Amino acid sequence: MRRETLVDNRGRRWYVEVPETSQERARGLLGREGVPPEQAMLFERTRSIHTVGMRFPITVAFLDASMRVVALRRIPPGRLAFRLLGVRHVMECAADAALREGDHLVPVEPEEERNRAEGAGSQRGVG
């Protein structure tokens, strides 16, 4: 499973897992009730998902090829979310995720994220 950090046009950071095997893709957020709102699972080159076997609702963000949110749906357990016109990727989020239609998600470079983490760590020791 690959991990990435995305930032939206409002400055919010999204910590996403990107499944790379068919087994990881099949599992999705299954069994992860209580996932923090800023964490998500990004399914690249996917246009639809299901919540069969899940015990909690999720918010699904449908993204176009440029990673712009074209639609949001709250999906209860045991349902299918079918593909929409123009959708290239799907992101499964906590039910209370703060995404909006029109948000544009951009990857944060690993070096930038590392520098941010190091800066926060050095500030903790000051006091």
N, C-alpha and C positions, 0 to 999 in steps of 0.2 A: 504494500500500500504506500503510495507516494503522498507526502504531506506538502501543502503549499499554503501560503498566506496571500489572501487577496484583500484589496482595499477598494471600498466603493467611493463614489464621487462625493459623499458626505464625510469621508475620512474614517469610516468604521472599518475595522479589520475583521476579516473572516478567516478562520483557521479551518481549512478544508482537507479532507482525506480524499484521494483520488484512487479508486480501485483499479488495479491493473490486471487482475486475473478474473476469470468467469466466476469463480467461487466468491471472491471479494465483491464483485458486482451483484451477485445474487443475494448476498447478505444485506447490503446497504446499511440502514440504521436499525435493522432488526435487533431487538434485545438491548437497545441503548436508550431506554427511557430516562429522561432527566438530562439529556445532552444540553450543555449550556447554549444559550441563544446565538452566540457568536461562532459556534462550531457547526460544520456542515459536511455533507458528502457530495462531491461533484462527480457526476457521471458524464464523461466526455463522449461526444458522438452518440447521444441517447436522446430520444424524443418523448419517451413515455416511461412511467414507473408504476409499481403497484405497492400496496401496503398490506398484502396478504400475509398473515402471521404476526403482524404488528399489534400491539395492545394500546397504542396511543396515537393521536393524530399528529401529523407533521405539516409543515408548510413546504410547498414545492415551488421553486423558482424555475421558470422556463426561460432559458437564455438563448439569444441568437449567436451567430458566429463570432460577433465582436464582444461577447460576454455581457451584453446589455439585457436586463430583466425585461422580458416582453409580457410576461403574465405571472401572477402568483395565485396559487390555489391552496386552500387548507383541505387536506385529504384525511378523512377518518380511516380507521383500521378496516382492512378487508376490501379496499376499493382499488380501482384502476384509474390512472390519470393518463389519458390518451394524448397523443401528439397534437401539437398545434402548428399551424402554418408559420414557417420562419424559425422554428425552434431547432437548435443544434446541440444544446447541452441541457442537462437537468441538474439542479442542486436541491438535495433534500436537507431541510433545516428543522430546527425545533419549531413547535407550533407558534411560539411567540417571537420568532425572528423578526428583526427590524428592517427587513428589506422592503423596497417599494418598486412598483413598476417604473421603468426608466433608469433605475440605478445601473451604473456601469462598473463592472468588477475588473480590476487590473491586478496582475500578479505583482507582488513585492519581491524585489530581487533578494536572494538569500543574504548577500553581504549587507544590504540595507537593514534587513530584519535582525541580523546578528549584531550590528552596530547599535540598533535600538535597544536590544536586550542587554548588551554590555553597559550602555549608558544608564539604563534603569537599575542595573545591579550595582554600579558604582555610586549611585545616588542614595541607595539604601544605607550604605555605611556612613554617610555624612550625618552628623547630628549634633 
